[in-house]
């Protein structure tokens, strides 16, 4: 299906780290949908076709692991951390969240409330605020000028239609990369990736980067 798999075998500790990158960053957001990348990744663990939000959280907790994600400008990274003995079970949970999410009206306002609270906290952090203004100044009028986390004013209009469309168009295996690092032999990692992600299908919607703005003066 085109998914690239990279394995870094390191047996020093009995743990494994997984990162799945998809070209679903803020630069790929459709016009007028700033923040949809962050909203989409934030909703991945809020229920799948086989697990309710509570069941998904309980399954992760039972392994003593973690599953999360973060949107950047060019990519979204969905990550997981587990004991090496639970590698296959952990990868199955991560794959379930990425490939089979169920975006529901019930969870949408809860996730948006969490994002809004995080955005408000960021406004109180001078370093983050300075970084945000730097990008906005250097890349004025360009998608890179927007914060990957979105903004309060653009969060409210976003709904499930936008989230589902963004997931359908951007969360595809042909341009995705999964990196697996830790106490897992490459043969075991490749086998699990093929079994759990080999049926993931579809093609990423074509995307053309916005023109780079001319350098500022003064």
Long-range contacts (C-beta under 8 A, 24 or more apart in sequence): 1-173, 1-174, 1-197, 1-198, 1-199, 1-200, 1-201, 2-173, 2-174, 2-175, 2-176, 3-173, 3-174, 3-176, 3-177, 3-178, 3-193, 3-197, 3-200, 4-176, 4-177, 4-178, 5-177, 5-178, 5-180, 5-189, 5-190, 5-193, 6-177, 6-178, 6-179, 6-180, 7-179, 7-180, 7-181, 7-184, 7-186, 7-189, 7-190, 8-179, 8-180, 8-181, 8-182, 9-182, 9-183, 9-184, 9-185, 9-186, 10-181, 10-182, 10-183, 11-183, 12-183, 13-182, 13-183, 14-83, 14-84, 14-85, 14-183, 15-81, 15-82, 15-83, 15-84, 15-182, 15-183, 16-81, 16-82, 16-83, 16-84, 16-87, 16-90, 16-180, 16-181, 16-182, 16-183, 16-184, 17-79, 17-80, 17-81, 17-180, 17-181, 17-182, 18-79, 18-80, 18-81, 18-82, 18-90, 18-91, 18-94, 18-178, 18-179, 18-180, 18-181, 19-77, 19-78, 19-79, 19-178, 19-179, 20-77, 20-78, 20-79, 20-94, 20-98, 20-176, 20-177, 20-178, 20-179, 21-75, 21-76, 21-77, 21-176, 21-177, 21-178, 21-179, 22-75, 22-76, 22-78, 22-98, 22-170, 22-171, 22-172, 22-175, 22-176, 22-204, 23-74, 23-75, 23-170, 23-175, 23-176, 23-204, 23-207, 24-71, 24-75, 24-76, 24-166, 24-167, 24-170, 24-171, 25-71, 25-72, 25-73, 25-74, 25-75, 25-76, 25-148, 26-71, 26-72, 26-73, 26-143, 26-146, 26-147, 26-148, 26-150, 27-73, 27-74, 27-143, 27-144, 27-209, 27-210, 28-74, 28-170, 28-207, 29-143, 29-146, 29-166, 30-162, 30-165, 30-166, 33-154, 33-158, 33-162, 33-166, 34-146, 34-150, 34-151, 34-154, 35-115, 35-149, 35-150, 35-151, 35-154, 35-155, 35-158, 36-150, 36-158, 36-162, 36-163, 36-166, 37-71, 37-76, 37-148, 37-150, 37-166, 37-170, 38-71, 38-115, 38-148, 38-149, 38-150, 39-111, 39-112, 39-115, 39-150, 39-155, 39-158, 39-162, 39-163, 40-71, 40-76, 40-163, 40-166, 40-167, 40-171, 41-69, 41-70, 41-71, 41-76, 41-78, 42-69, 42-111, 42-114, 42-115, 43-101, 43-103, 43-107, 43-108, 43-111, 43-163, 44-69, 44-78, 44-97, 44-98, 44-101, 45-69, 45-97, 46-101, 46-102, 46-103, 46-104, 46-107, 46-110, 46-111, 47-101, 47-102, 47-104, 47-107, 48-96, 48-97, 48-100, 48-101, 48-102, 49-100, 49-102, 50-96, 50-100, 51-96, 53-107, 56-93, 56-96, 56-97, 59-93, 60-93, 63-89, 63-90, 63-93, 65-90, 65-93, 67-93, 67-94, 67-97, 71-148, 71-149, 72-148, 73-143, 73-144, 73-148, 76-170, 84-182, 84-183, 84-184, 87-182, 87-184, 87-188, 87-189, 87-192, 88-192, 88-196, 91-180, 91-192, 91-193, 91-196, 92-196, 95-196, 95-197, 95-200, 98-171, 98-200, 99-171, 99-197, 99-200, 101-167, 103-160, 103-163, 103-164, 103-167, 104-160, 105-160, 108-159, 108-160, 108-163, 112-155, 112-156, 112-158, 115-149, 115-150, 115-155, 116-152, 116-155, 118-149, 119-149, 119-150, 119-151, 119-152, 119-155, 120-152, 122-149, 137-216, 138-216, 139-213, 140-213, 140-216, 141-213, 142-210, 142-211, 142-212, 142-213, 143-210, 168-202, 169-204, 169-205, 170-204, 170-205, 172-200, 172-201, 172-202, 172-203, 172-204, 173-197, 173-200, 173-201, 173-202, 174-202, 174-203, 174-204, 175-204
